[in-house]
């Protein structure tokens, strides 16, 4: 059973024009389109999902992480369309921290969608989950994600040189952190938690 008392799925998080919801088998085609795109996974420690079996295994790992309480991954829904995901991973209850991650389909970039989704996730992390700290591990070439994190109040805390192996060599990682005391909470209307 999930250690945070969620019965069979994550609660739905509502932001301004976005909804973070439980991922289900009907989302497999959209997940494969999203994570099957090399541009989306370019800066992630995730292999491109090339087949339905890859995508099914990916969704199974999300459910396992939920049950263990180590990974909470929501589908990012805009007007009934799954356009991305928002994730809280490496959840460490003893020390009150986790790591944020996100992915968004190219057609939806540049509209502020992910910023609103990340705010809803942070409201949940610092609110009901009671986290003290949220971290992000970012590829230095991913300038859009860096800008988003900095606008949300994250502070650059360090550079991990040649942390990840990639084709042709190694890649650095930037570490960002946000403490609950530095977080500016949303208005009650903008960050509701609900069933659907």
TIVO-2410 file (N, C-alpha, C; in nm, 3 decimals):
# residues 196
REC num residu      c1      c2      c3 atome chaine
REC   1      X   0.084  -0.119   0.000     N      A
REC   1      X   0.000   0.000   0.000    CA      A
REC   1      X   0.088   0.125   0.000     C      A
REC   2      X   0.039   0.228  -0.063     N      A
REC   2      X   0.112   0.353  -0.072    CA      A
REC   2      X   0.136   0.413   0.066     C      A
REC   3      X   0.261   0.456   0.098     N      A
REC   3      X   0.293   0.507   0.232    CA      A
REC   3      X   0.227   0.640   0.267     C      A
REC   4      X   0.177   0.713   0.167     N      A
REC   4      X   0.111   0.840   0.195    CA      A
REC   4      X  -0.040   0.826   0.207     C      A
REC   5      X  -0.088   0.701   0.202     N      A
REC   5      X  -0.230   0.676   0.223    CA      A
REC   5      X  -0.317   0.696   0.101     C      A
REC   6      X  -0.257   0.712  -0.017     N      A
REC   6      X  -0.337   0.720  -0.139    CA      A
REC   6      X  -0.380   0.578  -0.173     C      A
REC   7      X  -0.507   0.557  -0.193     N      A
REC   7      X  -0.559   0.422  -0.206    CA      A
REC   7      X  -0.517   0.353  -0.335     C      A
REC   8      X  -0.563   0.399  -0.448     N      A
REC   8      X  -0.533   0.328  -0.572    CA      A
REC   8      X  -0.468   0.416  -0.677     C      A
REC   9      X  -0.457   0.545  -0.649     N      A
REC   9      X  -0.398   0.636  -0.746    CA      A
REC   9      X  -0.365   0.769  -0.680     C      A
REC  10      X  -0.288   0.849  -0.751     N      A
REC  10      X  -0.255   0.982  -0.704    CA      A
REC  10      X  -0.377   1.074  -0.710     C      A
REC  11      X  -0.383   1.172  -0.622     N      A
REC  11      X  -0.492   1.269  -0.636    CA      A
REC  11      X  -0.468   1.356  -0.759     C      A
REC  12      X  -0.575   1.407  -0.813     N      A
REC  12      X  -0.565   1.500  -0.926    CA      A
REC  12      X  -0.531   1.638  -0.872     C      A
REC  13      X  -0.436   1.704  -0.937     N      A
REC  13      X  -0.396   1.839  -0.899    CA      A
REC  13      X  -0.442   1.935  -1.008     C      A
REC  14      X  -0.505   2.044  -0.967     N      A
REC  14      X  -0.558   2.141  -1.061    CA      A
REC  14      X  -0.478   2.270  -1.052     C      A
REC  15      X  -0.430   2.317  -1.166     N      A
REC  15      X  -0.364   2.446  -1.175    CA      A
REC  15      X  -0.445   2.537  -1.265     C      A
REC  16      X  -0.389   2.645  -1.304     N      A
REC  16      X  -0.457   2.742  -1.388    CA      A
REC  16      X  -0.461   2.689  -1.533     C      A
REC  17      X  -0.572   2.625  -1.570     N      A
REC  17      X  -0.588   2.572  -1.704    CA      A
REC  17      X  -0.515   2.441  -1.730     C      A
REC  18      X  -0.460   2.380  -1.626     N      A
REC  18      X  -0.393   2.250  -1.640    CA      A
REC  18      X  -0.444   2.156  -1.532     C      A
REC  19      X  -0.431   2.029  -1.561     N      A
REC  19      X  -0.472   1.927  -1.465    CA      A
REC  19      X  -0.364   1.819  -1.464     C      A
REC  20      X  -0.316   1.786  -1.344     N      A
REC  20      X  -0.222   1.674  -1.329    CA      A
REC  20      X  -0.303   1.556  -1.277     C      A
REC  21      X  -0.304   1.448  -1.355     N      A
REC  21      X  -0.392   1.336  -1.324    CA      A
REC  21      X  -0.318   1.203  -1.332     C      A
REC  22      X  -0.383   1.102  -1.278     N      A
REC  22      X  -0.332   0.967  -1.278    CA      A
REC  22      X  -0.316   0.918  -1.423     C      A
REC  23      X  -0.205   0.851  -1.452     N      A
REC  23      X  -0.184   0.791  -1.584    CA      A
REC  23      X  -0.248   0.653  -1.588     C      A
REC  24      X  -0.312   0.621  -1.699     N      A
REC  24      X  -0.384   0.494  -1.710    CA      A
REC  24      X  -0.352   0.426  -1.843     C      A
REC  25      X  -0.387   0.299  -1.858     N      A
REC  25      X  -0.356   0.227  -1.983    CA      A
REC  25      X  -0.405   0.297  -2.109     C      A
REC  26      X  -0.515   0.370  -2.103     N      A
REC  26      X  -0.565   0.442  -2.221    CA      A
REC  26      X  -0.467   0.551  -2.267     C      A
REC  27      X  -0.373   0.588  -2.180     N      A
REC  27      X  -0.274   0.691  -2.213    CA      A
REC  27      X  -0.151   0.635  -2.285     C      A
REC  28      X  -0.145   0.504  -2.304     N      A
REC  28      X  -0.025   0.445  -2.366    CA      A
REC  28      X   0.011   0.508  -2.501     C      A
REC  29      X  -0.084   0.527  -2.594     N      A
REC  29      X  -0.045   0.589  -2.722    CA      A
REC  29      X   0.014   0.729  -2.704     C      A
REC  30      X  -0.047   0.811  -2.617     N      A
REC  30      X   0.004   0.947  -2.595    CA      A
REC  30      X   0.141   0.944  -2.528     C      A
REC  31      X   0.160   0.853  -2.432     N      A
REC  31      X   0.290   0.840  -2.366    CA      A
REC  31      X   0.398   0.798  -2.466     C      A
REC  32      X   0.362   0.705  -2.556     N      A
REC  32      X   0.461   0.661  -2.654    CA      A
REC  32      X   0.496   0.773  -2.751     C      A
REC  33      X   0.398   0.852  -2.791     N      A
REC  33      X   0.428   0.968  -2.878    CA      A
REC  33      X   0.519   1.067  -2.805     C      A
REC  34      X   0.490   1.092  -2.678     N      A
REC  34      X   0.567   1.188  -2.601    CA      A
REC  34      X   0.710   1.139  -2.579     C      A
REC  35      X   0.725   1.022  -2.518     N      A
REC  35      X   0.858   0.972  -2.482    CA      A
REC  35      X   0.924   0.892  -2.594     C      A
REC  36      X   0.854   0.878  -2.706     N      A
REC  36      X   0.915   0.819  -2.824    CA      A
REC  36      X   0.981   0.925  -2.911     C      A
REC  37      X   0.964   1.050  -2.874     N      A
REC  37      X   1.021   1.162  -2.948    CA      A
REC  37      X   1.162   1.189  -2.895     C      A
REC  38      X   1.265   1.174  -2.980     N      A
REC  38      X   1.402   1.195  -2.932    CA      A
REC  38      X   1.426   1.335  -2.878     C      A
REC  39      X   1.352   1.433  -2.927     N      A
REC  39      X   1.368   1.570  -2.877    CA      A
REC  39      X   1.320   1.583  -2.733     C      A
REC  40      X   1.215   1.508  -2.696     N      A
REC  40      X   1.161   1.514  -2.560    CA      A
REC  40      X   1.257   1.448  -2.461     C      A
REC  41      X   1.312   1.333  -2.498     N      A
REC  41      X   1.399   1.259  -2.405    CA      A
REC  41      X   1.545   1.300  -2.412     C      A
REC  42      X   1.576   1.394  -2.498     N      A
REC  42      X   1.715   1.436  -2.522    CA      A
REC  42      X   1.791   1.469  -2.394     C      A
REC  43      X   1.726   1.540  -2.301     N      A
REC  43      X   1.793   1.583  -2.179    CA      A
REC  43      X   1.755   1.499  -2.058     C      A
REC  44      X   1.698   1.382  -2.081     N      A
REC  44      X   1.650   1.298  -1.970    CA      A
REC  44      X   1.734   1.172  -1.956     C      A
REC  45      X   1.735   1.119  -1.835     N      A
REC  45      X   1.799   0.990  -1.810    CA      A
REC  45      X   1.694   0.881  -1.838     C      A
REC  46      X   1.641   0.883  -1.959     N      A
REC  46      X   1.535   0.791  -1.999    CA      A
REC  46      X   1.558   0.754  -2.145     C      A
REC  47      X   1.551   0.626  -2.173     N      A
REC  47      X   1.563   0.581  -2.312    CA      A
REC  47      X   1.433   0.612  -2.386     C      A
REC  48      X   1.447   0.640  -2.512     N      A
REC  48      X   1.332   0.665  -2.598    CA      A
REC  48      X   1.241   0.543  -2.599     C      A
REC  49      X   1.111   0.564  -2.583     N      A
REC  49      X   1.014   0.454  -2.586    CA      A
REC  49      X   0.978   0.426  -2.732     C      A
REC  50      X   1.029   0.316  -2.784     N      A
REC  50      X   1.012   0.288  -2.926    CA      A
REC  50      X   0.895   0.196  -2.957     C      A
REC  51      X   0.855   0.113  -2.861     N      A
REC  51      X   0.748   0.016  -2.887    CA      A
REC  51      X   0.639   0.027  -2.781     C      A
REC  52      X   0.527  -0.034  -2.811     N      A
REC  52      X   0.418  -0.039  -2.711    CA      A
REC  52      X   0.465  -0.113  -2.586     C      A
REC  53      X   0.544  -0.219  -2.604     N      A
REC  53      X   0.595  -0.294  -2.488    CA      A
REC  53      X   0.683  -0.205  -2.400     C      A
REC  54      X   0.767  -0.122  -2.462     N      A
REC  54      X   0.849  -0.027  -2.386    CA      A
REC  54      X   0.760   0.066  -2.304     C      A
REC  55      X   0.653   0.113  -2.366     N      A
REC  55      X   0.563   0.208  -2.301    CA      A
REC  55      X   0.484   0.141  -2.190     C      A
REC  56      X   0.441   0.017  -2.212     N      A
REC  56      X   0.372  -0.058  -2.107    CA      A
REC  56      X   0.462  -0.078  -1.986     C      A
REC  57      X   0.587  -0.111  -2.011     N      A
REC  57      X   0.684  -0.129  -1.902    CA      A
REC  57      X   0.707   0.003  -1.827     C      A
REC  58      X   0.713   0.112  -1.902     N      A
REC  58      X   0.728   0.245  -1.843    CA      A
REC  58      X   0.610   0.276  -1.750     C      A
REC  59      X   0.488   0.251  -1.797     N      A
REC  59      X   0.370   0.276  -1.714    CA      A
REC  59      X   0.369   0.184  -1.591     C      A
REC  60      X   0.410   0.059  -1.608     N      A
REC  60      X   0.419  -0.033  -1.493    CA      A
REC  60      X   0.516   0.019  -1.389     C      A
REC  61      X   0.628   0.077  -1.433     N      A
REC  61      X   0.727   0.130  -1.337    CA      A
REC  61      X   0.670   0.251  -1.263     C      A
REC  62      X   0.585   0.329  -1.328     N      A
REC  62      X   0.520   0.442  -1.263    CA      A
REC  62      X   0.426   0.392  -1.153     C      A
REC  63      X   0.349   0.288  -1.183     N      A
REC  63      X   0.256   0.231  -1.084    CA      A
REC  63      X   0.334   0.170  -0.967     C      A
REC  64      X   0.443   0.098  -0.996     N      A
REC  64      X   0.526   0.041  -0.889    CA      A
REC  64      X   0.584   0.150  -0.800     C      A
REC  65      X   0.633   0.257  -0.862     N      A
REC  65      X   0.687   0.369  -0.784    CA      A
REC  65      X   0.581   0.432  -0.696     C      A
REC  66      X   0.459   0.443  -0.747     N      A
REC  66      X   0.348   0.496  -0.667    CA      A
REC  66      X   0.321   0.406  -0.546     C      A
REC  67      X   0.314   0.276  -0.569     N      A
REC  67      X   0.286   0.183  -0.460    CA      A
REC  67      X   0.394   0.187  -0.353     C      A
REC  68      X   0.520   0.201  -0.396     N      A
REC  68      X   0.632   0.211  -0.302    CA      A
REC  68      X   0.640   0.349  -0.237     C      A
REC  69      X   0.582   0.448  -0.303     N      A
REC  69      X   0.589   0.585  -0.255    CA      A
REC  69      X   0.720   0.655  -0.291     C      A
REC  70      X   0.791   0.602  -0.389     N      A
REC  70      X   0.921   0.659  -0.428    CA      A
REC  70      X   0.912   0.748  -0.551     C      A
REC  71      X   0.802   0.735  -0.627     N      A
REC  71      X   0.787   0.807  -0.753    CA      A
REC  71      X   0.640   0.841  -0.774     C      A
REC  72      X   0.611   0.969  -0.789     N      A
REC  72      X   0.476   1.014  -0.821    CA      A
REC  72      X   0.483   1.085  -0.955     C      A
REC  73      X   0.421   1.023  -1.056     N      A
REC  73      X   0.423   1.081  -1.190    CA      A
REC  73      X   0.281   1.099  -1.239     C      A
REC  74      X   0.249   1.223  -1.270     N      A
REC  74      X   0.117   1.261  -1.319    CA      A
REC  74      X   0.120   1.284  -1.468     C      A
REC  75      X   0.008   1.260  -1.533     N      A
REC  75      X  -0.010   1.304  -1.670    CA      A
REC  75      X  -0.053   1.450  -1.669     C      A
REC  76      X   0.003   1.527  -1.759     N      A
REC  76      X  -0.033   1.669  -1.771    CA      A
REC  76      X  -0.141   1.680  -1.877     C      A
REC  77      X  -0.258   1.716  -1.834     N      A
REC  77      X  -0.378   1.718  -1.918    CA      A
REC  77      X  -0.419   1.862  -1.943     C      A
REC  78      X  -0.434   1.897  -2.069     N      A
REC  78      X  -0.483   2.029  -2.108    CA      A
REC  78      X  -0.602   2.007  -2.201     C      A
REC  79      X  -0.718   2.051  -2.158     N      A
REC  79      X  -0.842   2.037  -2.236    CA      A
REC  79      X  -0.865   1.893  -2.282     C      A
REC  80      X  -0.841   1.798  -2.191     N      A
REC  80      X  -0.866   1.657  -2.220    CA      A
REC  80      X  -0.757   1.587  -2.297     C      A
REC  81      X  -0.648   1.656  -2.328     N      A
REC  81      X  -0.536   1.595  -2.403    CA      A
REC  81      X  -0.417   1.575  -2.310     C      A
REC  82      X  -0.356   1.456  -2.314     N      A
REC  82      X  -0.233   1.431  -2.240    CA      A
REC  82      X  -0.119   1.492  -2.321     C      A
REC  83      X  -0.058   1.599  -2.268     N      A
REC  83      X   0.044   1.672  -2.342    CA      A
REC  83      X   0.182   1.664  -2.276     C      A
REC  84      X   0.190   1.601  -2.160     N      A
REC  84      X   0.318   1.590  -2.091    CA      A
REC  84      X   0.302   1.516  -1.960     C      A
REC  85      X   0.408   1.521  -1.880     N      A
REC  85      X   0.405   1.462  -1.747    CA      A
REC  85      X   0.478   1.554  -1.650     C      A
REC  86      X   0.445   1.538  -1.523     N      A
REC  86      X   0.512   1.608  -1.414    CA      A
REC  86      X   0.540   1.503  -1.307     C      A
REC  87      X   0.662   1.504  -1.253     N      A
REC  87      X   0.706   1.395  -1.167    CA      A
REC  87      X   0.772   1.446  -1.040     C      A
REC  88      X   0.746   1.375  -0.932     N      A
REC  88      X   0.820   1.391  -0.809    CA      A
REC  88      X   0.883   1.255  -0.782     C      A
REC  89      X   1.015   1.247  -0.792     N      A
REC  89      X   1.087   1.119  -0.784    CA      A
REC  89      X   1.184   1.123  -0.666     C      A
REC  90      X   1.245   1.008  -0.642     N      A
REC  90      X   1.346   0.994  -0.536    CA      A
REC  90      X   1.292   1.053  -0.405     C      A
REC  91      X   1.167   1.022  -0.374     N      A
REC  91      X   1.102   1.078  -0.255    CA      A
REC  91      X   1.166   1.017  -0.131     C      A
REC  92      X   1.216   1.104  -0.046     N      A
REC  92      X   1.286   1.066   0.078    CA      A
REC  92      X   1.209   1.128   0.194     C      A
REC  93      X   1.121   1.051   0.255     N      A
REC  93      X   1.039   1.104   0.364    CA      A
REC  93      X   1.121   1.135   0.489     C      A
REC  94      X   1.223   1.055   0.516     N      A
REC  94      X   1.305   1.076   0.636    CA      A
REC  94      X   1.371   1.213   0.635     C      A
REC  95      X   1.413   1.257   0.517     N      A
REC  95      X   1.482   1.385   0.505    CA      A
REC  95      X   1.395   1.494   0.440     C      A
REC  96      X   1.273   1.458   0.404     N      A
REC  96      X   1.177   1.556   0.353    CA      A
REC  96      X   1.211   1.616   0.219     C      A
REC  97      X   1.261   1.534   0.126     N      A
REC  97      X   1.289   1.591  -0.006    CA      A
REC  97      X   1.257   1.493  -0.118     C      A
REC  98      X   1.249   1.550  -0.239     N      A
REC  98      X   1.225   1.473  -0.360    CA      A
REC  98      X   1.280   1.551  -0.477     C      A
REC  99      X   1.277   1.488  -0.595     N      A
REC  99      X   1.333   1.549  -0.716    CA      A
REC  99      X   1.223   1.567  -0.819     C      A
REC 100      X   1.214   1.688  -0.873     N      A
REC 100      X   1.110   1.719  -0.972    CA      A
REC 100      X   1.162   1.690  -1.113     C      A
REC 101      X   1.070   1.649  -1.199     N      A
REC 101      X   1.100   1.630  -1.341    CA      A
REC 101      X   0.976   1.660  -1.422     C      A
REC 102      X   0.994   1.691  -1.550     N      A
REC 102      X   0.878   1.723  -1.634    CA      A
REC 102      X   0.913   1.704  -1.781     C      A
REC 103      X   0.809   1.677  -1.859     N      A
REC 103      X   0.823   1.660  -2.003    CA      A
REC 103      X   0.698   1.719  -2.069     C      A
REC 104      X   0.719   1.784  -2.183     N      A
REC 104      X   0.606   1.848  -2.252    CA      A
REC 104      X   0.623   1.830  -2.402     C      A
REC 105      X   0.514   1.796  -2.469     N      A
REC 105      X   0.514   1.783  -2.615    CA      A
REC 105      X   0.550   1.917  -2.678     C      A
REC 106      X   0.626   1.912  -2.784     N      A
REC 106      X   0.677   2.033  -2.850    CA      A
REC 106      X   0.566   2.132  -2.887     C      A
REC 107      X   0.454   2.082  -2.936     N      A
REC 107      X   0.346   2.171  -2.981    CA      A
REC 107      X   0.289   2.256  -2.869     C      A
REC 108      X   0.314   2.221  -2.744     N      A
REC 108      X   0.257   2.293  -2.631    CA      A
REC 108      X   0.359   2.380  -2.557     C      A
REC 109      X   0.481   2.384  -2.607     N      A
REC 109      X   0.585   2.463  -2.541    CA      A
REC 109      X   0.566   2.612  -2.566     C      A
REC 110      X   0.620   2.692  -2.475     N      A
REC 110      X   0.617   2.837  -2.491    CA      A
REC 110      X   0.484   2.901  -2.457     C      A
REC 111      X   0.393   2.827  -2.392     N      A
REC 111      X   0.261   2.879  -2.358    CA      A
REC 111      X   0.241   2.895  -2.207     C      A
REC 112      X   0.344   2.864  -2.129     N      A
REC 112      X   0.333   2.874  -1.984    CA      A
REC 112      X   0.265   2.755  -1.919     C      A
REC 113      X   0.235   2.651  -1.998     N      A
REC 113      X   0.165   2.534  -1.947    CA      A
REC 113      X   0.247   2.463  -1.840     C      A
REC 114      X   0.374   2.439  -1.868     N      A
REC 114      X   0.455   2.365  -1.772    CA      A
REC 114      X   0.479   2.446  -1.646     C      A
REC 115      X   0.493   2.575  -1.656     N      A
REC 115      X   0.511   2.657  -1.536    CA      A
REC 115      X   0.391   2.642  -1.443     C      A
REC 116      X   0.270   2.641  -1.500     N      A
REC 116      X   0.150   2.625  -1.417    CA      A
REC 116      X   0.141   2.485  -1.358     C      A
REC 117      X   0.183   2.385  -1.434     N      A
REC 117      X   0.182   2.248  -1.383    CA      A
REC 117      X   0.284   2.231  -1.270     C      A
REC 118      X   0.402   2.286  -1.288     N      A
REC 118      X   0.507   2.275  -1.185    CA      A
REC 118      X   0.462   2.345  -1.058     C      A
REC 119      X   0.396   2.458  -1.070     N      A
REC 119      X   0.346   2.528  -0.949    CA      A
REC 119      X   0.246   2.440  -0.874     C      A
REC 120      X   0.157   2.373  -0.947     N      A
REC 120      X   0.060   2.285  -0.882    CA      A
REC 120      X   0.131   2.168  -0.813     C      A
REC 121      X   0.232   2.112  -0.877     N      A
REC 121      X   0.308   2.001  -0.816    CA      A
REC 121      X   0.381   2.049  -0.691     C      A
REC 122      X   0.444   2.167  -0.697     N      A
REC 122      X   0.516   2.219  -0.581    CA      A
REC 122      X   0.421   2.248  -0.466     C      A
REC 123      X   0.303   2.300  -0.496     N      A
REC 123      X   0.203   2.325  -0.392    CA      A
REC 123      X   0.169   2.194  -0.320     C      A
REC 124      X   0.157   2.087  -0.396     N      A
REC 124      X   0.128   1.956  -0.339    CA      A
REC 124      X   0.246   1.904  -0.257     C      A
REC 125      X   0.367   1.918  -0.311     N      A
REC 125      X   0.487   1.868  -0.243    CA      A
REC 125      X   0.509   1.940  -0.110     C      A
REC 126      X   0.497   2.072  -0.110     N      A
REC 126      X   0.522   2.149   0.012    CA      A
REC 126      X   0.400   2.152   0.104     C      A
REC 127      X   0.282   2.126   0.047     N      A
REC 127      X   0.159   2.126   0.126    CA      A
REC 127      X   0.129   1.989   0.183     C      A
REC 128      X   0.039   1.912   0.119     N      A
REC 128      X  -0.002   1.782   0.173    CA      A
REC 128      X   0.112   1.684   0.198     C      A
REC 129      X   0.214   1.682   0.112     N      A
REC 129      X   0.324   1.588   0.135    CA      A
REC 129      X   0.420   1.635   0.244     C      A
REC 130      X   0.419   1.763   0.274     N      A
REC 130      X   0.501   1.816   0.382    CA      A
REC 130      X   0.651   1.814   0.354     C      A
REC 131      X   0.689   1.825   0.229     N      A
REC 131      X   0.832   1.824   0.195    CA      A
REC 131      X   0.900   1.951   0.244     C      A
REC 132      X   1.026   1.935   0.275     N      A
REC 132      X   1.109   2.049   0.316    CA      A
REC 132      X   1.186   2.106   0.196     C      A
REC 133      X   1.216   2.020   0.099     N      A
REC 133      X   1.304   2.059  -0.011    CA      A
REC 133      X   1.265   1.982  -0.138     C      A
REC 134      X   1.270   2.051  -0.251     N      A
REC 134      X   1.253   1.986  -0.382    CA      A
REC 134      X   1.375   2.021  -0.465     C      A
REC 135      X   1.429   1.920  -0.531     N      A
REC 135      X   1.551   1.935  -0.610    CA      A
REC 135      X   1.523   1.910  -0.757     C      A
REC 136      X   1.615   1.956  -0.841     N      A
REC 136      X   1.609   1.928  -0.984    CA      A
REC 136      X   1.751   1.904  -1.034     C      A
REC 137      X   1.766   1.806  -1.119     N      A
REC 137      X   1.893   1.769  -1.183    CA      A
REC 137      X   1.874   1.800  -1.331     C      A
REC 138      X   1.946   1.901  -1.382     N      A
REC 138      X   1.919   1.952  -1.516    CA      A
REC 138      X   2.043   1.950  -1.603     C      A
REC 139      X   2.025   1.909  -1.727     N      A
REC 139      X   2.132   1.917  -1.826    CA      A
REC 139      X   2.159   2.066  -1.854     C      A
REC 140      X   2.284   2.111  -1.846     N      A
REC 140      X   2.314   2.254  -1.868    CA      A
REC 140      X   2.270   2.307  -2.004     C      A
REC 141      X   2.250   2.219  -2.102     N      A
REC 141      X   2.206   2.262  -2.235    CA      A
REC 141      X   2.055   2.286  -2.240     C      A
REC 142      X   1.983   2.245  -2.136     N      A
REC 142      X   1.838   2.255  -2.133    CA      A
REC 142      X   1.797   2.392  -2.076     C      A
REC 143      X   1.818   2.495  -2.156     N      A
REC 143      X   1.797   2.632  -2.108    CA      A
REC 143      X   1.651   2.662  -2.075     C      A
REC 144      X   1.557   2.601  -2.145     N      A
REC 144      X   1.415   2.626  -2.116    CA      A
REC 144      X   1.379   2.575  -1.976     C      A
REC 145      X   1.426   2.456  -1.941     N      A
REC 145      X   1.398   2.402  -1.807    CA      A
REC 145      X   1.467   2.483  -1.699     C      A
REC 146      X   1.588   2.528  -1.726     N      A
REC 146      X   1.660   2.610  -1.629    CA      A
REC 146      X   1.584   2.740  -1.603     C      A
REC 147      X   1.537   2.804  -1.708     N      A
REC 147      X   1.459   2.928  -1.692    CA      A
REC 147      X   1.331   2.903  -1.611     C      A
REC 148      X   1.263   2.793  -1.642     N      A
REC 148      X   1.140   2.760  -1.570    CA      A
REC 148      X   1.169   2.741  -1.421     C      A
REC 149      X   1.271   2.664  -1.389     N      A
REC 149      X   1.305   2.640  -1.248    CA      A
REC 149      X   1.340   2.770  -1.177     C      A
REC 150      X   1.420   2.852  -1.239     N      A
REC 150      X   1.460   2.978  -1.176    CA      A
REC 150      X   1.340   3.070  -1.154     C      A
REC 151      X   1.245   3.072  -1.248     N      A
REC 151      X   1.124   3.153  -1.230    CA      A
REC 151      X   1.037   3.101  -1.116     C      A
REC 152      X   1.048   2.971  -1.088     N      A
REC 152      X   0.971   2.913  -0.977    CA      A
REC 152      X   1.041   2.933  -0.843     C      A
REC 153      X   1.161   2.990  -0.844     N      A
REC 153      X   1.232   3.018  -0.719    CA      A
REC 153      X   1.346   2.924  -0.687     C      A
REC 154      X   1.373   2.827  -0.774     N      A
REC 154      X   1.483   2.734  -0.750    CA      A
REC 154      X   1.617   2.808  -0.758     C      A
REC 155      X   1.713   2.763  -0.678     N      A
REC 155      X   1.847   2.820  -0.673    CA      A
REC 155      X   1.946   2.720  -0.729     C      A
REC 156      X   2.035   2.767  -0.815     N      A
REC 156      X   2.141   2.679  -0.864    CA      A
REC 156      X   2.239   2.654  -0.750     C      A
REC 157      X   2.260   2.526  -0.720     N      A
REC 157      X   2.343   2.489  -0.605    CA      A
REC 157      X   2.474   2.423  -0.643     C      A
REC 158      X   2.487   2.379  -0.767     N      A
REC 158      X   2.613   2.318  -0.803    CA      A
REC 158      X   2.614   2.256  -0.941     C      A
REC 159      X   2.734   2.219  -0.981     N      A
REC 159      X   2.758   2.154  -1.109    CA      A
REC 159      X   2.824   2.019  -1.080     C      A
REC 160      X   2.765   1.913  -1.131     N      A
REC 160      X   2.826   1.780  -1.121    CA      A
REC 160      X   2.888   1.749  -1.256     C      A
REC 161      X   3.019   1.751  -1.261     N      A
REC 161      X   3.090   1.735  -1.388    CA      A
REC 161      X   3.082   1.591  -1.438     C      A
REC 162      X   3.053   1.578  -1.568     N      A
REC 162      X   3.049   1.449  -1.637    CA      A
REC 162      X   2.972   1.342  -1.558     C      A
REC 163      X   2.853   1.378  -1.518     N      A
REC 163      X   2.771   1.288  -1.435    CA      A
REC 163      X   2.705   1.176  -1.515     C      A
REC 164      X   2.666   1.204  -1.638     N      A
REC 164      X   2.592   1.107  -1.718    CA      A
REC 164      X   2.668   1.069  -1.844     C      A
REC 165      X   2.667   0.939  -1.872     N      A
REC 165      X   2.726   0.891  -1.997    CA      A
REC 165      X   2.623   0.908  -2.107     C      A
REC 166      X   2.668   0.961  -2.218     N      A
REC 166      X   2.583   0.973  -2.335    CA      A
REC 166      X   2.666   0.936  -2.458     C      A
REC 167      X   2.597   0.920  -2.568     N      A
REC 167      X   2.667   0.884  -2.690    CA      A
REC 167      X   2.777   0.986  -2.718     C      A
REC 168      X   2.899   0.938  -2.728     N      A
REC 168      X   3.011   1.026  -2.758    CA      A
REC 168      X   3.082   1.083  -2.636     C      A
REC 169      X   3.041   1.045  -2.515     N      A
REC 169      X   3.113   1.096  -2.399    CA      A
REC 169      X   3.027   1.107  -2.275     C      A
REC 170      X   3.054   1.211  -2.198     N      A
REC 170      X   2.985   1.233  -2.072    CA      A
REC 170      X   2.925   1.373  -2.070     C      A
REC 171      X   2.822   1.390  -1.988     N      A
REC 171      X   2.753   1.518  -1.980    CA      A
REC 171      X   2.744   1.564  -1.835     C      A
REC 172      X   2.763   1.693  -1.815     N      A
REC 172      X   2.750   1.754  -1.683    CA      A
REC 172      X   2.604   1.761  -1.640     C      A
REC 173      X   2.582   1.790  -1.512     N      A
REC 173      X   2.447   1.812  -1.459    CA      A
REC 173      X   2.451   1.932  -1.364     C      A
REC 174      X   2.348   2.015  -1.373     N      A
REC 174      X   2.329   2.125  -1.279    CA      A
REC 174      X   2.230   2.080  -1.173     C      A
REC 175      X   2.257   2.116  -1.048     N      A
REC 175      X   2.167   2.082  -0.939    CA      A
REC 175      X   2.101   2.210  -0.890     C      A
REC 176      X   1.968   2.207  -0.886     N      A
REC 176      X   1.888   2.318  -0.835    CA      A
REC 176      X   1.810   2.271  -0.714     C      A
REC 177      X   1.783   2.362  -0.622     N      A
REC 177      X   1.705   2.329  -0.504    CA      A
REC 177      X   1.608   2.440  -0.468     C      A
REC 178      X   1.498   2.401  -0.406     N      A
REC 178      X   1.398   2.496  -0.357    CA      A
REC 178      X   1.354   2.449  -0.219     C      A
REC 179      X   1.364   2.536  -0.120     N      A
REC 179      X   1.321   2.506   0.017    CA      A
REC 179      X   1.179   2.555   0.039     C      A
REC 180      X   1.107   2.486   0.125     N      A
REC 180      X   0.969   2.525   0.152    CA      A
REC 180      X   0.960   2.670   0.197     C      A
REC 181      X   1.054   2.716   0.278     N      A
REC 181      X   1.047   2.854   0.329    CA      A
REC 181      X   1.067   2.958   0.218     C      A
REC 182      X   1.125   2.917   0.106     N      A
REC 182      X   1.146   3.008  -0.007    CA      A
REC 182      X   1.034   2.999  -0.111     C      A
REC 183      X   0.943   2.906  -0.092     N      A
REC 183      X   0.835   2.882  -0.187    CA      A
REC 183      X   0.724   2.983  -0.166     C      A
REC 184      X   0.674   3.036  -0.275     N      A
REC 184      X   0.561   3.127  -0.271    CA      A
REC 184      X   0.436   3.048  -0.307     C      A
REC 185      X   0.353   3.013  -0.209     N      A
REC 185      X   0.237   2.928  -0.239    CA      A
REC 185      X   0.136   2.995  -0.332     C      A
REC 186      X   0.062   2.911  -0.398     N      A
REC 186      X  -0.044   2.956  -0.489    CA      A
REC 186      X  -0.164   3.005  -0.410     C      A
REC 187      X  -0.249   3.076  -0.478     N      A
REC 187      X  -0.378   3.108  -0.416    CA      A
REC 187      X  -0.457   2.978  -0.403     C      A
REC 188      X  -0.547   2.967  -0.305     N      A
REC 188      X  -0.622   2.842  -0.287    CA      A
REC 188      X  -0.694   2.797  -0.414     C      A
REC 189      X  -0.745   2.889  -0.494     N      A
REC 189      X  -0.819   2.852  -0.614    CA      A
REC 189      X  -0.729   2.789  -0.720     C      A
REC 190      X  -0.605   2.839  -0.733     N      A
REC 190      X  -0.519   2.797  -0.842    CA      A
REC 190      X  -0.455   2.661  -0.819     C      A
REC 191      X  -0.447   2.614  -0.697     N      A
REC 191      X  -0.377   2.489  -0.672    CA      A
REC 191      X  -0.461   2.385  -0.601     C      A
REC 192      X  -0.585   2.365  -0.645     N      A
REC 192      X  -0.671   2.270  -0.575    CA      A
REC 192      X  -0.632   2.126  -0.603     C      A
REC 193      X  -0.665   2.044  -0.507     N      A
REC 193      X  -0.645   1.900  -0.518    CA      A
REC 193      X  -0.784   1.839  -0.522     C      A
REC 194      X  -0.804   1.744  -0.612     N      A
REC 194      X  -0.937   1.686  -0.623    CA      A
REC 194      X  -0.934   1.546  -0.677     C      A
REC 195      X  -1.050   1.496  -0.705     N      A
REC 195      X  -1.066   1.360  -0.753    CA      A
REC 195      X  -1.057   1.350  -0.904     C      A
REC 196      X  -1.093   1.449  -0.979     N      A
REC 196      X  -1.097   1.431  -1.123    CA      A
REC 196      X  -1.076   1.551  -1.203     C      A
***
